[in-house]
């Protein structure tokens, strides 16, 4: 069941210059600067369209991974490359990145 209170989400922003190491947002929230860890291999796909339809791109990427011998090996990343430009919100560009490792499966497609 979908429980929005159980989501563990991080939001990032590309910094172009040095800033403070942290900013207190509220009593319970502290915004900190950190570098994303390097990932050896990522399966990626660029979703163009509505943000609310990105689950379809995740499904396509997961199907490709399964058919080509890859499995997820950590938390994924979404990079919002372009915000929606209209009220229809159908021009968003999101790069979906999933860390992966190879696995052996006898029925793989090449």
N, C-alpha and C positions, 0 to 999 in steps of 0.2 A: 504494500500500500504506500502511496506517495505521502510523505510527511515532510513538509517544508521546514519544520523545526529541526529535523535530523540532518539537514544538508550541511556539508562541510565544504565551504567555498572560499577561495582566495581570489582577490581581484588585484590585477597588476596594472602598472602604467610604466611605459618606457621613459626613463629619465634621461634627459640630454645634458644635465649638469648636476653637480653635487648639491644635495639638499640636506636637511636635518636627518639624523638616523632614525628618528621616530617623531610621531605627532599624536598627542592625546586627543582622541575624538570624543570620548565621553568617559565617565567613571569606569565603565567596563570594556571600553574599546581603545586599543592602541594600534595605530598604523605604523608599521615598521618597514624599513628598506631592507631588502635582501635580494640576492642574486639567485635566479632559478638554477637548480642543479643541472649539470650536463647530462644528457641522455644519449646513450650510444646509438640506438636505432629507434626511429619513430615511423609509424604508419600515419600518413597525413592525407587530408582531402580538403579541398576548398569548397565550402557551401556558399552558393549565391542565391539569395532569396530571402524569405521571411525568417526571422530569428526563430519564431515558433515552429517552423518546419525543419529545424536543424536535426531533429531526431531521425529524419529519413536519411540524412547524410551519414549519421552515426551507424545506422543499420547497413547502409551500402558499404561503409568502410569495414564494419565487423564481418560482413559476408565475404568481402575480398580477403580479409585476414585469414578467416577460417579456410577458405579454398586454397590459400597459398602458403599455409604452414606457419602462421604467426599467431601468437597469443599475447594478450595484454600483460604487462609486467609492472604496472604502476599507475599512478593517477594521470589522467589525460589533461590536456590544455586546450582551451579555445582562445584563439587570437582574433579579436574583432578588428579586421583590417579596414572596413568601411562601415560607418553607421548608415542606417536606412535614411534615404534622402527625401522620401515622400511620405504622405499620410498612409499610403498603402503598406509601407515598410517592407517592400519586396526587393529592395536593392542592397540589403546587407551582404557583406562579404566576410565570412568567418573561416579561418583556417583551423581545422580540427586536427589535433596532434595526440596520438596515443603511443606511449612507450611500448615496445614489443620485443619479444624474443622468439626464436624459432622453436618449433616442436615437431617431432616426427609423428606422422599419421599415415597409415598405409593407403588410404583412399584419397589422397590429395590430388587436386587438379593442378596442372602446371601453368 
